[in-house]
Amino acid sequence: MNTPSRLTTFTGLFASDDEAQVRAIQVPLIQRDYAQGREDGTIEQIRNNFLDVLHLAVSEENPDPVHLDFVYGEVKSGVLEPLDGQQRLTTLFLLHWYLASRAGELHSRQPWTEFTYATRPSARLFCERLAVSPLPTSIDQPSAWIIDQPWYLFVWRHDPTIQSMLVVLDAIHRRFRTEDAKAAWVRLIDPIKPAVSFLVLAPSDMGSAADLYIKMNSRGKPLTEFENFKAHFEKSIESTERAMEFAERVDGAWSDLLWKFRGEDDLVDDEFIRYIGFITELCEWADPDADVRERRELLSRSTERVFGEANVRRCESLDFLFKAFDVWVGRDIAAVFTGLFRGAAEEDGDKADRIVLFFRDQRINLFDVCCRTFGETSGRTRIFTFGQSLLLFAVLLHLKHETDAPRARIRTLRNLIEASTNELRLDRMPRLLRDVERLVRDGALSELESFNKQQIGEELLKREFLVANPELTPSLHRLEDSHLLRGSIGAFCLEPNKFAARTDAFLRLASAPEIWPEVTGALLATGEYQRTTNNRRFQFGTRFKRYENAWRELLTGADREALSETRSALAKLLDAISCCEELEPTLGALQSEWLAQHDAELSFDWRYYMVKYSDMREGGSGIYYSEGGALGYSMCMLRGGTTTLNSRYRDPYLLAIWRSAGSPEGVEDPWFTGHEATPRRLKLTRSGVGIRSVSQGLELSGPAVEEFAEVYTSLRRDLGASANGLIEIKQVDGIDAVDRILLGTDVLRRLLDAGL
């Protein structure tokens, strides 16, 4: 079989003097429509990646020529009919038209413009018109300009090839619009040093084109993304001593290593791509001179930047890449991770002190998770998180250097990661990576600089505590592993003689959300446990498992001084329940005893009401707003899932009055919006009369309808309210001596009974 083949370029195809000279390219009828302009996520990524490669080839000061593999087809009477390579040739045709237009080189009919489609008459006509219509330099969107041309037919909106071409032209414009078009055009058509080349295979005896097309597509063996990457990477490192070693490892030991992690396609290409991407990013973070920022680019471009000749740290980075693979060879990888970690829902029955991971992805084999998800995103959020990257790096460091006390150091790192949500940002990752190395290799906790400062201080305090009380290590670790704390125990007193019992008591409460309604009341009865997050907002616990993060917001995220009141109240509660068998009755008794004392003293502050009336604690968020920086008799109680006053909320006092009255139909369900200083009233639907809780007592507002004015005025006097509607409550030093909820319930019922 005589198979003429040659290395050429798009314009070079039309410059041959041999018998198989190409005068035109025509995509045959058996081919599918042009697909690189389809608007879905996968195709968009393929399109952008291909344009990135072409851009690198023609637009850089030091261009990186690219070889696009082979184009396979048949030449009939000077017309090349491609069977493989149609998509690439079409994109190259569009790129040539775009750059020639902008460079002023689209003159009359040039040989390379003889490109068309036989699949549809509309696509053929579109290509003919486009080839003789230079694009003006001032336009913002090529597709809009083309659609506006008199030769563009309205019915073409239904042609998928034409619509695809328009999308690609817009993408080319976005990618190349700022480039020097003349220089890019010269590089693109250079016959000596071609920027973009490919191999043309045109067998003279290929037989039926349709049969061959079917065979080629059933074989389905184009170069994979990884094969293309590998070729590019091997070129990047060909001048190093490790080039041959890399090729051998990839096809040998490293392929064997990743085989256990292969996907459903029985290939390890994607796993290679993801793990090498992870290593490349670590190397870039480790480079103090690197420009660290989020990039959407081909992996080959990232590896060229990190491992290419221009990087003075390339040898160091290559060494790390080899070690990051080799360290796993011959190991039971799953056993490494199950020996160190467990999931949040997994019991540590073997008492091996494994570290709980709290990542959304609960798989503990971080190597496996990295190979399956690194580089993927949900919106702008990474699936394989910064925290997972740092922990996997820590495991690599431990295995590579055989570090001391790996569990203790990696546990500390887990705690720091969980407490450093605000610090885990891309721009800080180089510094965080250095901190991880200091911690895991040297145990230099006091030298850390970039993790959450409060948590670093707490970790130092815990280290001192365990040195003095090593027998409490299991208790402290169990406490750290609580899903409500995630390593931060600033809300706990480090008293050796009570620490173990308090840990047990807390974990009992944490694992029993069905009694959290009683916990929130009992905790208030022991003290003002809430934490002020600013001078308006106060964080309490929650009664709902669904909003359990409220407990984490309360118990963590602040220094020990800011948590002193919370710590004191929590310690008293835990001491009170540490010896009891039944939690709920004990919690109820704590509240009853405390309320009885206040009833006897006729002292009803805001805590009294919140303990006595559980409706006042039903806000799932645990967040309350109050005027003047202090809690009192006017508050806003936020629903679960909200943190600000931007949506509807409750007034806990008015809610308790309404519920105590039996939620009567003649009263509006009390939901409110607005600033905490905005007056809030329990409003009667018929008359519009309102009841408001204010510091001095209850304040009535008159009817909205004149016909009720006389009845209201009479009843206001009977209730002892002033002319402006204030019903003063007897107080001692600003503290109620009369239960305002009971009073408010009575007032509401009398208003309703009066027909208001």
Summary of the structure (lengths in Angstrom):
residues: 756
radius of gyration: 36.2
end to end distance: 101.9
largest distance: 113.5
contacts: 2315
relative contact order: 0.05
helix: 51%
strand: 11%
